Amino acid sequence: MKNLPSKNLFVYTSSRALRAALQNESGGVLAPRITLAEFYEKALFVPDLVACGEIDRALFMKQAVSESKRAGERLKFPNELYEFMRNREYLFGFFKELATERVSIDALDLSDTYAWYAEHFEILRKLAGAYARILREHGFYDEITLPALYELNESYLRGFERIEINIDGNPSAFEFEVFKRAAELSEVVLSFRATTLNSKPVRAVEELCGISLELGFAYRVNLSTGEISSRELLSVGGAVVCRGFELRSLQASYVFEKISSFVRAGIAPESIAVILPDESFAGTLRLYDERIARARGSHRMLNFAMGEKLKDNLFYVTLEKISQCLKEARTPKFGVDYRAFKSPDGGFLDAEDSAVQQNLALGNFASDNSASQNFAQQNSAFDCEIFSNSKTDLNFMSAREFENTENFEILREISAERANSAEEQSFSLDLAEFQEPLECAQQRDYSVSAKRQEPSRKQQGSLRYSMQLEHIELEEEDGYSKSPKQRDRFRRSKIREGADEYPQRSNPQELDLFFASVGVDEALFGEFACDFAKQVSFEHFEALITKLACLPKISDALLQEKLKEPLYLIKILLRKFKDENLSLGNLIDLFLLEISRIKLDDVRGGKVTVMGLLESRGLQFDGVIIPDFNDDLVPKRSSGEMFLNSALRARAGLISHADRENLQRFYYDGLLRGAKKSAICYLQSVEKLPSRFLKSFEVQQDAEFSQEDYLRLFGREEFKPALCGQEDPVARHDFFAEELSFSRLDTFLECKRKYYYRYVFGLKEGLKFGEDNALLGKILHTSFQRLYERAGMKFSMEKFRSIYSQLAREAGIARFDVELELKAVEKLARLLEGHEQIWSFSGSEVSLKGELDGVRLSGRIDRIDEDKAGRKFIIDYKRGSAKKHMEKFQLTFYRALLAQECECAYLSLKDCAFAAPGDKTPSLENLRETLSSIGKEFASEVAFTRTEAVQSCEYCDYKIICKGQIDGKI
């Protein structure tokens, strides 16, 4: 006899929870199973209205905001289309929460004891009414208006004898109302866990059924009868271990080690989950996973449930960079052979290589000096005896053992590949690839991280390398010598003609290499440039997007499919907002905004699941690993409370900040209770603390392996990134063996560890791409030098502008930045004219040598002036403020070099003033005492300690190896 279809319906909180339930079923005819969202779609309806799509919802809400001038003026809701589309989620989230919690704006007004929000509530009340009216007039409803308009689909609900709903979280008042009404038509059973962390839904069930529930149990409660169908004591879960790391990437090493450990303990890979409090860490894990798979010649280990953000996709980044270039009036250099720049593995760059895509953001090339080469040879990461020492051995399985036993072998094969390519790499590449290759996934930028070739003689003479530029003729026929309007016309005419506004540079920049690597040529870039500021048809916009998406390095069938919906949105926007005068640039901004919300599925993933916390609702795993368990991430802060403070929310009956925190604790608690083995790790430093949630769980410190064991993934024992807890480098060093410059002295006084990296170890800073302050400073210095050497020794703004503009264009500086800098120099013109009535230019970039108490000194002074009596005036140019330099030895050091009484001052572009030495400026006697003290310190071995001034670390070139940070955060 055949099994008859079941009259029961099972409802789950998510599709992933539903699939997990199906995997546990065995044979026979299964009862129907759907998600909670599908249940609402089938069980609820609104007479005579249809559900509104996301595009129309956004347009209707903008229309409602436009009708209320006060909404824009008082509540700062943007009326401009792009800004509104970018911020619309705040409005929708606020109104949805009120509707689903059955809290009216009037109730909020009554809860506002001191009437602080009275005007705001009045505006929001009218705005909500206008939006509901517009929806209804167009025949729509949405999740905001549904709770007020819905009816039950009685025939659907009566078709089941029993409906069992698994709730995992905090259902809204509206949802409980639906459950209760459905229970009058069919038997409804709620399945849930009752703990101290989800007391709000527990109380709601108690009130609905008139029963009392004891915490610490899993319940099945029949809403139709008000009885408890079953209860089961909640499991305690297996052991939970935790540990802190001082480098974020070491957490990735920990994740893979724990996966291997769990599998060896008998847990199936499919039953292991990596839960990410911060989903951006998925980029780090993905790069490691791909690297391991390539080295092993096997499939990846990890499957990323959250997919890949389309904004991390090569298409998005390319379109964004095209838009960025055109907004800044920058024209890349085309025809660059990007293959001349070697990739980390010794091959050529390939835009399809995700490691290249992610590491492009670093933007720095390592110096090609012998010390760096020697250092690279010492640091071929992933030694054959990886993770092993005299006391410990992680015993990773071989690839063949993995194939036979389905266990996970970790990273061993990488060693041979790294050893073979060690001589081709410099230190910055080692870390670019393995030490947070990492967190640059957060930067979303694709730049080149590769070993720099030795520059040609022509390159060595270029501005990018040494600022010793070849002779420049002061021509008045370039774009910058014209009036602003003439310059704009000049730029547009150059773009229309397909010409490059800037002269061809001998050294390609980051964007040049990037566009060359992805296949964006001058013709395609020109099509975007030609109409960037013009209104265009949808067909033209679609054609440009299609051309870009079909480039061989970008083209992907899944990408093409995902782009259809945002393209349709642009089509609708152009149709409904004809009066907005949207240019191609505006449309690109809107398009990028919409596709940034899209995710691409991970279709080639492995067996271990990586997911965010919310995606794990209703799931259980035998092995759970949670990295990034830090207090700034766990609990995760919500942006949903932007309109109301916590006290007002609590009085109105909305979910409070404490409720949100407890809900997150509830999810973590459920995962750890259901697991046989769990591991938690976090970043530990002065600025980073473990989450206070750790106190909610019984955890043991994971001391099986030392931090150095995990750190060995980065290289051999000769040199490793410095850890906060390890001993400072100690070395014997002759501080005065070479002539002492001010920069070397200042580096030592600022941070001994930085001095060690630069002058003892000989590790030079990497070459940085882009428009950094150092480059702008060099252009400013060189411009002053050229002006005074060739312009009659008096300041002329007109001639300075011409010199500076040409140097800046050769360096590839954006026009906006050039004009901004020149505006600042214009303010100095009158100051310099007054100064030059007394002082005359004597020399610039003057190299001097001297001696002070037996210490040989050397330096280069920006400028020396002289009056008619022969007195000297030392000037040091500063782009920024001179205030932070007043306590340094620089002016005193230069006076010692000059070896005579003189005046001296900083000329600050920011302060628009001369800054002479003050009370805080060290004297010559202070300099003597400092040099004497340093001599005594270096008479024996010196411990090169790290500075305690955290602000000094922010822009330090060595923070990657010193603190393990490359994301700009210390």
Order of alpha helices (4+ residues) and beta strands (2+ residues): beta-alpha-beta-alpha-beta-beta-alpha-alpha-alpha-alpha-alpha-beta-alpha-beta-alpha-beta-alpha-beta-alpha-beta-beta-beta-alpha-beta-alpha-beta-beta-alpha-alpha-beta-alpha-alpha-alpha-alpha-alpha-alpha-alpha-alpha-alpha-alpha-alpha-alpha-beta-beta-beta-alpha-alpha-beta-beta-alpha-beta-alpha-alpha-beta-alpha-alpha-alpha-beta-beta-beta-alpha-beta-beta-alpha-beta-alpha
